[in-house]
Amino acid sequence: MHRVMGLVLATLGALLIVGAVLVRTVVSGQVVKYPLSEHLSSQLRGTGVSYFSPTLIRPETGATIRVTSTVAGDPSAGDASTAVWNTATSLFDVTHGQPVQHSTRRVAFDRRTAELVSCCRARVPGAAIRQSALVGFLWPIGIHQATYQVFDTVLSQPRPARRAGSATVDGIKTDVFVEHVPPTQFGVQVLPGSLVGQPGTPAVKLPEYYTATNTFWVDPVTGAELSTREDEKVTLRDAAGAQRLLLFAGVLATTPASIRAAVALDRPARTELTLLEVIFPLAAGLAGIVALVTGILLARRRAGGEPGAAGARPGLDPAPAG
């Protein structure tokens, strides 16, 4: 009987150990993913912003800018491995009560790694650009690298974002990643010469330059971006590299309300991931080891509780009591 019980326990222990490994390495990867259907909205805000108003055709200074970003998933276009989301971003000048800019984007990405993929009509409007690297507002589930390539929507190309330490956001410990962009040309603009100090020239074609330090606070467990700070400057320069017109200069940061909303969504996901990827595999693995060792010991014992063949001397039974 002891041998049978030992074999059963040893088998159960082995199954628990294998199950723990599979849950951690295989099941988690199949179950824990970014959703196909998602509806989110967040805001950034900046004060003292300077920009050139394309509507009023004049520079504005000291403005408070509100940036509203929305995400809407397209579940019919995605599948088990790829999600497709549509995004819209609007800049509004609160100080002067006027819109500044509006842009849209369609992204297709790996539901586990947040890596962009080319499919499903993914696009950046107005340009035939292949989107690659990380989405830009999503990060891999389970951060494990010190540097990630992130798609910069201004440059329309990947840029490195390097880990610069850690910080706590509303009680959640995050990894802080920073993207530094030195002055980089990303386009050209044609505008009247009068706007750049050349009143006698009807049209001037000038290169457009972008400089930025973008900081991201990311939950390393879920990959959720809980807060963002964008310190950006866009200018037009002449052939000598001198600034001819300031198009945008300011610091935009996620509002406290949007941070609270992001954290409220992140906490349950973080708990579920911890249970699935840490607590359950650990508990099952420990229980499996105990069951396996106990089973092996029982299987090696004879009926009556004596050691098995490895330590026995056949024929020497204990004398009966009394």
C-alpha positions in Angstrom: 0.0 0.0 0.0 2.8 2.4 0.9 4.4 1.7 -2.5 1.2 2.5 -4.3 0.6 5.7 -2.4 4.2 6.7 -3.0 3.9 6.2 -6.7 0.6 8.2 -6.8 2.2 11.0 -4.8 5.4 11.0 -6.9 3.3 11.2 -10.1 1.1 14.0 -8.7 4.2 15.9 -7.6 5.8 15.6 -11.1 2.5 16.8 -12.7 2.4 19.8 -10.4 6.0 20.7 -11.2 5.4 20.4 -14.9 2.1 22.3 -14.6 3.9 25.1 -12.7 6.5 25.4 -15.5 3.9 25.3 -18.2 1.7 28.0 -16.6 4.7 30.3 -16.2 6.1 29.8 -19.6 3.3 28.7 -22.0 -0.1 29.3 -20.5 0.7 32.8 -19.4 1.9 33.8 -22.8 -1.4 32.5 -24.4 -3.7 34.1 -21.8 -2.1 37.4 -20.8 -2.4 39.7 -23.8 -3.4 43.2 -24.8 -7.2 43.2 -25.6 -8.6 43.3 -29.1 -11.4 45.7 -28.0 -10.2 48.7 -26.0 -11.6 52.1 -25.4 -9.4 54.6 -23.5 -8.9 58.3 -23.2 -6.1 60.3 -21.5 -4.9 63.8 -21.4 -1.6 65.7 -21.2 -1.4 69.3 -20.2 1.3 72.0 -20.6 1.6 75.6 -19.5 3.7 78.4 -20.9 3.7 76.8 -24.4 4.7 78.7 -27.5 3.6 77.7 -30.9 2.8 79.1 -34.4 -1.0 79.1 -35.0 -1.7 77.8 -38.6 -5.2 79.1 -38.2 -4.4 82.7 -37.2 -1.0 82.6 -39.0 0.8 84.1 -36.1 2.8 83.0 -33.1 1.2 82.4 -29.7 3.0 82.4 -26.4 2.2 81.6 -22.8 -0.5 79.2 -23.8 -2.0 76.4 -21.8 -2.3 73.4 -24.1 -4.5 70.4 -23.5 -3.7 67.2 -25.5 -6.5 64.6 -25.6 -5.7 61.1 -26.9 -8.3 58.4 -27.5 -7.9 54.7 -28.4 -10.5 52.5 -30.0 -9.8 48.9 -30.7 -10.9 47.2 -34.0 -11.6 43.6 -32.8 -12.8 42.5 -36.2 -9.3 43.2 -37.7 -7.3 41.5 -35.0 -6.7 37.9 -34.1 -5.2 35.7 -31.4 -1.7 37.3 -31.8 -2.3 40.7 -33.2 -4.4 43.6 -32.0 -5.5 46.6 -34.2 -6.3 49.9 -32.5 -7.2 53.3 -34.0 -5.9 56.4 -32.2 -6.7 60.1 -32.4 -4.8 63.0 -30.8 -6.0 66.6 -30.5 -4.1 69.6 -29.3 -6.3 72.5 -28.0 -5.2 75.9 -26.8 -7.1 76.5 -23.6 -5.8 80.0 -23.2 -6.9 81.3 -26.6 -9.8 78.9 -27.0 -8.7 77.5 -30.4 -7.6 74.1 -31.8 -4.0 73.6 -32.6 -3.6 70.2 -34.3 -5.4 67.0 -34.8 -3.9 63.6 -36.0 -5.0 60.0 -36.3 -3.1 56.8 -36.5 -3.9 53.1 -37.0 -1.6 50.5 -35.3 -1.3 46.8 -35.5 0.9 45.2 -32.9 1.8 41.9 -31.1 -0.6 41.5 -28.2 2.2 40.3 -25.9 5.3 42.3 -26.9 3.6 45.5 -28.2 5.8 45.3 -31.3 4.3 46.9 -34.4 3.5 44.7 -37.3 2.7 45.5 -41.0 -0.8 44.4 -41.6 -4.5 45.3 -41.3 -4.3 48.7 -43.0 -2.1 50.1 -40.2 -0.9 53.6 -41.2 0.2 57.1 -40.4 -2.0 59.4 -42.5 -0.3 61.5 -45.2 2.8 59.3 -45.5 3.7 55.9 -46.8 5.6 54.9 -43.7 6.3 51.4 -42.3 5.7 51.5 -38.6 8.1 49.4 -36.5 9.5 48.9 -33.0 7.2 49.4 -30.0 3.8 51.1 -30.5 4.9 54.2 -28.5 2.3 54.2 -25.8 2.3 50.5 -25.1 5.2 48.4 -23.7 5.9 44.6 -23.5 4.1 42.7 -20.8 7.0 41.9 -18.5 9.7 44.5 -19.0 13.1 42.8 -19.3 15.4 45.1 -21.4 17.3 48.3 -20.4 16.6 49.8 -23.9 13.7 49.6 -26.2 13.2 51.0 -29.7 10.0 53.1 -29.6 8.2 54.4 -32.7 8.3 58.2 -32.6 5.3 59.7 -34.3 6.9 63.0 -35.1 10.0 61.5 -36.8 8.0 58.5 -38.1 10.8 56.2 -37.2 12.1 54.2 -34.2 14.1 55.9 -31.5 15.8 54.3 -28.5 14.2 54.8 -25.1 16.7 53.8 -22.3 15.9 52.9 -18.7 16.9 55.7 -16.4 15.9 54.3 -13.0 12.6 53.7 -11.2 9.9 55.8 -9.6 6.6 55.2 -7.8 3.4 56.4 -9.5 0.4 56.3 -7.2 1.9 53.4 -5.2 3.0 51.4 -8.2 6.8 51.0 -8.8 7.6 51.8 -12.4 10.6 51.7 -14.7 11.5 55.1 -16.1 12.5 55.2 -19.8 13.8 58.3 -21.5 14.0 59.0 -25.2 16.5 61.7 -26.2 16.1 63.2 -29.7 18.9 65.7 -30.7 17.9 68.3 -33.3 16.8 66.1 -36.2 15.3 67.1 -39.6 12.1 65.3 -40.3 10.5 67.3 -43.1 10.3 70.6 -45.0 7.7 73.3 -45.1 6.9 75.9 -47.8 5.6 79.2 -46.4 5.6 82.9 -47.3 8.9 84.6 -46.9 7.3 87.4 -44.8 6.9 84.9 -41.9 10.6 84.3 -41.7 12.0 87.7 -42.2 12.1 87.6 -46.0 9.2 89.9 -47.1 10.4 90.1 -50.7 10.3 86.4 -51.2 6.8 84.9 -52.1 7.7 81.4 -50.9 10.4 79.9 -48.8 11.2 76.2 -48.4 12.8 75.5 -45.0 13.7 72.2 -43.3 11.8 71.3 -40.2 13.7 70.2 -37.1 12.5 68.3 -34.0 14.2 68.2 -30.6 12.8 66.3 -27.6 13.3 64.6 -24.3 10.4 62.2 -23.7 10.0 60.4 -20.4 7.8 57.4 -19.8 6.8 55.8 -16.5 6.0 52.1 -17.2 4.7 49.3 -15.0 7.3 46.6 -15.6 4.8 43.9 -14.8 1.9 44.8 -17.1 3.6 47.1 -19.6 1.1 49.9 -18.9 2.4 53.4 -19.4 1.1 55.2 -16.3 2.5 58.7 -17.0 4.4 60.6 -19.7 6.3 63.9 -20.0 7.1 65.3 -23.4 9.6 68.2 -23.6 9.6 69.1 -27.3 10.7 71.8 -29.7 9.9 72.1 -33.4 11.5 74.8 -35.5 12.2 75.8 -39.1 15.9 76.5 -39.9 17.7 78.0 -42.8 20.6 76.5 -44.7 23.1 77.8 -42.1 21.2 76.1 -39.3 19.8 79.3 -37.8 16.2 79.2 -36.4 13.8 81.1 -38.7 10.5 80.2 -37.1 9.4 78.5 -33.9 6.6 76.1 -34.5 6.2 74.5 -31.1 8.1 74.6 -27.8 6.7 73.4 -24.5 6.5 70.6 -21.9 3.4 68.4 -21.8 2.7 66.0 -18.9 0.0 63.5 -18.1 -2.7 65.1 -15.9 -3.3 63.8 -12.4 -6.8 62.6 -13.4 -5.4 60.5 -16.3 -2.7 59.1 -14.0 -5.3 58.0 -11.5 -7.4 56.4 -14.3 -4.4 54.5 -15.7 -3.5 53.2 -12.2 -7.1 52.1 -11.5 -7.0 50.0 -14.7 -3.4 48.8 -14.0 -3.9 47.5 -10.4 -6.3 44.6 -11.2 -4.2 43.5 -14.2 -1.1 43.6 -12.1 -2.7 41.4 -9.4 -3.9 38.9 -12.0 -0.5 38.7 -13.6 1.2 38.2 -10.3 -1.2 35.4 -9.4 -0.8 33.7 -12.7 2.9 34.2 -13.3 4.4 34.1 -9.8 2.1 33.0 -6.9 0.4 30.0 -8.6 3.5 28.6 -10.3 5.5 29.0 -7.0 2.8 27.3 -4.9 2.3 24.5 -7.4 6.0 24.0 -7.8 6.6 23.8 -4.0 3.7 21.5 -3.5 4.9 19.3 -6.4 8.4 19.0 -4.9 7.0 18.1 -1.5 4.7 15.5 -3.1 7.4 14.1 -5.3 9.9 13.7 -2.4 7.3 12.2 -0.1 6.1 9.8 -2.8 9.7 8.6 -3.5 10.3 8.0 0.2 7.0 6.1 0.6 7.6 4.0 -2.5 11.0 2.8 -1.0 9.4 1.6 2.2 8.0 -1.9 2.8 4.7 -2.6 4.3 5.0 -2.2 8.1 7.1 1.0 7.7 10.7 -0.5 7.4 13.2 0.6 4.9 13.2 -1.1 1.5 15.9 -3.1 -0.1 18.6 -0.5 0.0 18.9 -0.7 3.8 17.3 -4.0 4.7 18.7 -7.3 6.0 16.3 -10.0 4.8 15.2 -12.6 7.4 15.8 -10.4 10.5 12.3 -9.6 11.7 11.9 -7.9 15.1 10.9 -10.2 17.9 7.2 -10.1 18.9 6.4 -7.9 21.9 6.0 -9.6 25.3 
